[in-house]
Amino acid sequence: MENNYNLVTDKKGQLMQMIPVMLCFFAMGFVDLVGTASNYVQKDLGLTDSQANLFPSLVFFWFLIFSVPTGMLMNKIGRKKTVLISLIVTAVSLIIPVTGDSYNVMLIAFSLLGIGNAIMQTSLNPLVTNLISGDKLASTLTFGQFVKAIASFLAPILAAWGATTYFPTFGLGWRALFAIYAVVSFLSISLLAATPIQEERPDKASGMGECIKLLGRPFILLCFLGIMCHVGIDVGTNTTAPKIIMERLALPLEEAGLATGIYFIFRTAGCFLGAFLLRSMSPKLFFGISVIMMLVAMAMLLVCDTLTMIYIGIGLIGFGNSNVFSVIFSQALVYSPNEKNEVSGLMIMGLFGGTIFPLAMGYAADAVGQIGAVAVMTVGVIYLLYYTLKIKNIK
């Protein structure tokens, strides 16, 4: 009886630890509001595609700068404290747009949002390894991505609500989205700070050079490039989906913006389903099916001009791309178990793909229309198809 009681107590304790951690995953999803927000800023300020795509590019630029140093910081102060720092920076970034919506204000806000998210994504995923055993890591990270996707899914809905509601938003309009998410950020800070988490001994002290050298391992490099493609497709779809509909069907942004919601609905569903399927299905098979879905979707977006078919294509991308990050990230951690913090920093640095892809897509769209943007994303999908062949069947 005593052993059973301790087992139940341990499970309850783990659940109480996981709740604030999963709320942090929800806060991690705030970064995906950049696609929705950039479209509204583009409309308000009359920007071109390349100018508007600077916002998501700026957000993900900071992943290149802060990810590896964050891995080193975790070795010094621990993962939980690092996550708390990221939440504070995120909260500040969400408060700034409440004060104004000028070009410079939004640049500052998006920069801080990118910095906070770079620190969060680098530290939060390894923090989960202190609570979950390795054989369940991929499915747990996928469930975290499911929670993250809920925040992503709500962003366009909240923005459209703020832009059209008669409910008092104190003149914020679509920027009410930032105020709502700021409140959640402060709640995340409070709950995580009050939650005791026993961390494993920090990884050995390492310098920037030692972290970068890990890219000399072929499989780690493949994972790094895979993360770049994943986030490039994610941010690219988030930003471009409404523009495809506006270009081909001449719908206003308030209606076309629902395409982003379609993407996140299917991404959320994919994360939820993946959290269960990855416990029993080969990661390689699961990943391959996901990539094929995205390849079919890209073909549809290149040629289709009806709302239903465009929605189907966007939904397939969301569903297919939902578990790519979790599989690649867990593969990298299991491949190099003695350098979890460093590997995490490198993988999150790969989110710099969210800078490269939108910039390339913006210039391609200015040159030949949104079909050019879709073509850029297709290159990323083709790489992920190649990466599928290299996945190791480990769980």
N, C-alpha and C positions, 0 to 999 in steps of 0.2 A: 504493500500500500504506500509506503514511504517513497519507494522508487517511482511509482506511478504519479504520486503527488509532485515530486521534483520535476518529472518530465512535463507535466501539465504546466507547472510554474515556469519552466524554461520556455515552453511554447508561448505562453502568455507574455513573458518578458520579451521574447523575440518579436512578437506582434507589436508590442508597445514601442519597440525600437524602430520597426519598419514603417509605422504610420508617419512619423515626422520625416523619415527618409523619403518616402513616397511623395509627401507633400513637397519636398525639395525637387523631386523629379517634375512635379507639376510646375514649380517655379522655373525649372530649366526650360520648359516649353514656351516661356514668355518670349524667347528669342525669335520664335516663328511669327510673332506679330509684325516683324519687319516687312514681310511681303505685303501684308494688308496695308500697313501704315505707309509704305513707300508709294502705293497706288493712290492713296488719298492725298499725300503730300504732292505727288505729281499733278493731280487734278487741281489742288488748291493753288499751286505755284506755277502751273503751266510748264512743266519740265518735259524734256525729251526722254525717250526710253533709256538712253545711255546715262543721262543725268540722274534719272530716278533710280536706276539700278546701282548707282554709287552708294545708296544707303545700305542695302543688304551686303554689298561688297565691303563697305566700311566696317560693318558689324563683324564680319568673319575675318577681316584682316587681322584683328587683335588675337585671333587664335594662333596665328603664326608667331606673334611676339610673346604671348604670355603662357602658352601651354607647357613648354619644357621648363621654364623657371618655376611654374606652379608645381610640377613634379618634384623639383628640388626643394621647394618650400615645404611640401608635405613631409619630407624627410626630417625637417627641423621642428615643425610645430604640430604635426599630426594632420590627419585627413579631416576630422570633424571641424577643427578650428579653421582650416582652409575653406571648407564649405560655408562656414558662417561668414567669413570675409566676402566670399562671392555673393552671398545673399544681401549683404549690406550694400555692396556696389550696385547690384541689380535694383534694389529698392530706390536708391538715389537716381538711377537712370530713368526710372518710371515716374518719379516726381517731377523731373525737369520739364517734360512736355506739357505738364499742367500749367506751367507759367507762361507758355507762349508756343507758337507754331511756326516761327520764322525758320529759314533755311539753316542758319547757324545754330539755333537752339536744337533743331532735330539732329544735326550732325553731332553735337555734343552728347545728346541723349543716346543716340544709336552707338556712339563710340563706347560710352560707359556700359551700355547693355551688352556689347560685344566683349568687353573686358571682364565683366561679371560672369558672363556665361562661359567664357573660356576657362576661368578659374573653377567654376562650378562643375563643368563637364569633366575637367581633368581630375578633380578630387572626389566627386560624388560616386562615380563608378567604382573606384578602388575601395571607397568606404563600404560599399555593399559587400565586398569580399570579407569584411569583418563580421558579417551577420549570416552569410549564406555559404554553404559548402560548394566546392568547385564543380561538382557534377550537376548542380542546379543553377550555376551562375548565368548561363546563357538565357535560360527561361526567366530568371528573376530580372535580369537586365531588360529583357523584352517586356516584362510586365511594367517595369519602370518607364520604358518607352511608351507603353500604352497610356500610363498616367500623364506623361509628358504630352502625348498627342491630344489628350482632352483639352489641355490649355491651348494648344495650337488650333484645335477645332473651334473653340469658343471665340478666338480672337476676331475673325471676320464677322461673326454674329454680333458680338458686343460692339464692334466698330459701326456696323450698319445700324444697330439699335441706337447708338449714340447720335448717329447722323440724322436719323429720321424720327426718333421718339418725341412725344410731347411731354414726357416726364422731365422734370427739371434736371439738367446736367451742368448748370452753372456756366453756360456758355462754352463748354468744352466740346460739344458735338461728338465726333468720332473719337476724339482724344479722351473721352470718358473711360475708354479701354485701359489707358495707362493708370488712371486713378484706381480702378478696380483691382488691377493686378498689383499695384503698389501695396494695397491693404493686405493682399495674400502674402506678399513678400515679408511683411513685418510679422505676420502670423507664423510663417515658416521659421523665421529667425528665433522667435520666442520658443516654439516647440522643440526645435533641434537643440537649442542651448540648454534646455531643461532635461534633455534625454541623455542618460549615461550610456556611452558606447565604449566597450573595451577594445582597443585597437591592438593589432599585432605590433611587434617591434618594428620600428621604421627600417626601411631598406637602407643599405649602406650609403653613406654620404657619396654624392656623385656630382660631377661638374657638367657644364653645358656640353663640353666636347664628348664626354663619355655617353651622354644621352643621345647625341646626334650619331655617334658611332654605331648605335643599335640599328640604324638604317642600313648598315653594311651587311646585316643579315638578310638574305634575299626574301625570306617569307615575311619579315617585319616590314620591309619596303613594299611588298605587294599589298599588305594590309593597309599601310599608310596611304598608298595611291587609291585603294578601294574606298577608304573613308572619304578621300577628296571627291571621288566620283559620286558617292552616296549623297553627301551634303550638297554638292553642286546640283544634282537632280532634284533634291528636296527643295532647296531655296529657289531654284529655277522654276519649278512647277508652281510653287507658292506665289511667285511673282508674275509668271507669264500666263498662267491659266486664264485669269480674267481678261488679259489683253488679247488672247486668241479669240475669245468670244466677242469682245468689243470690235475687233478688226473684221471678223467674218460675219457677225450677225448684227452689228451696230447697236448693241444693247448698252445702256448707261452703266457706269461703274457700280452703282448700288445694287443692280441686278447681276451684272457679270461677276461681281465680287463673291457671289455665292459659290462660284466654281472652286474657290479656295476652300470653302466649307466642305464641298464634295470630296476634295482631296484628303482633307483631314478626317472626315468621317470614315473613309476606307482605310486610311493609315491607322486610325484608332482601332478599327475592327481587326485589321491585320495584326497589330501588336497584341491584342487580346487573344486572338486565335493562336498566334505564334507562341505565346507564353505556355500553352498546353502542348502544341504539336512538337515543339523542340525538346520536350521531355522524352519523346518516344521515336521521333523521326530523325534520320540522318541529317546533320547540318548541311551536308553537301547537296543532298537531294532537295531539301527544303529551300536552300539558297538558289539552286538552279531553277526551280519552278518559279520563284519570285522574280528572278531576272528575266525569264522568258515572258512573264506577264508584262514587265516594263517594256520589253522590246516590241511586243505586239501593240502596246499602248502608244509608243512613239510613232509607229507606222500609221496608226489611226489619226493621231494629231497632225501628221504631215499631210494627210489627204482629205480628211472629213470636214464637212462644213455645215453639219446639222447639230443642234444643241444636244440632242440625245446621244449621238455618237461621240461628241467631244466630252460630254460628261462621263461616258463609259471609259474613254481613254484616260481621263484624269483619275477616275476611280481605280483603274488598273495600276496606274503608277503609284497611287497612294497605298494600295494593298501590297504591291510587289516591293516597294521601297521600305515598308514598315519595319522589317526585321533585319535589313542589311547591316545596319550599324551594330546591333547586338551580336550577330554572328561573327562579324569581322573583329570586333573589340574583344570578345571572349576568346576567339582563336589566338589573337595576339598575346593576351594575358596568360593563357595556358601554355603557349609556346615558350614564353620567357617568364616563368613563375618567380624568379629571383630578382626581377627588375620591374615589379608591378607599377610603381610610381613613375619610373622613367618611361616605360612602355605606354602608360596611360597618357603622359604628357605628349609623347610623339603621336599617338593616335588622335588625340584632340587637336594637335597642331594640324592634322590632316583636314580639319574642318575649314581650313584656309581655302579649301575648294569652293566654299560659299562666297569667296571673294572673286576667284578666277572665273568661275562659270557665269555668274550674272554679268560681269563686265563683258566677257566674250559674247554672251547672248544679247546684251544691249546693243553692241556695235553691229552684230549680225542682224538684229531686228531693224535697226535704223537703215541698214543697207538693203535688205530684201523682204522685210516684214517678219512676222512672228514665226514663219516657217524656218527662218534662219536660226532663231532661238531654239526651236525644237531640234534642229539638226545638231546643234552644239550639245544638247543633253543626250542625244542618241550616241554620241561618241563615248560618253561616260557609261552608258548601258552596255555598250560593246566591250568595254574594259572589264566590267563586272562579270560578263559572260566568260571572259578569259580567266578571271580570278576564281570562278566556280571550279575550274579544273584543278586548282591548287589547294582547295580546302582540305583540311585534314579531318578525318572522321573521329573527332574527340568531343566529349560532352563534359 
